[in-house]
Amino acid sequence: MLKEIKFHPYKLQVVQQLNNRDKEARVAFCTAMSGMLWENPDILNNLLMTNEAHFHLSGFVNKQNMRYWSPVNPKELHEMPLHSPEVTVWCGVGAFGIVGPYFFENDNEETVTVNSERYMTM
């Protein structure tokens, strides 16, 4: 029905600005990694790719799963609380399997901010 009245789903996007220095650093990393792979093809077996994600506990909807139907792109802004409670989850994936998930919490199972000390403890 929405398509019949010429509405289309638009996804809100948040992007990080990249400058020339960022692009140069990425090219330098790829060049260095390429050289290491030629010298030691087995290096991929020791590679661990990691990431963390924040899950809001306030009912905030993940923008990845949200669509806004409209006949024109509304360029809609969505406000959320400044300090919404959240939990941070870390996970790693490598040729040898999955590491994690690891939840950043204190001894009382309350969510905590990720800092260098907590990251190293993990």
Secondary structure, DSSP 4 states (H G I P E B T S, - for coil): -TTTTT-EEE---------HHHHHHHHHHHHHHHHHHHH-GGGGGG-EEEEEEEEESS-PPPGGG--EEESS---------TT--EEEEEEEEETTEEEEEEE-B-TTS-B----HHHHHH-
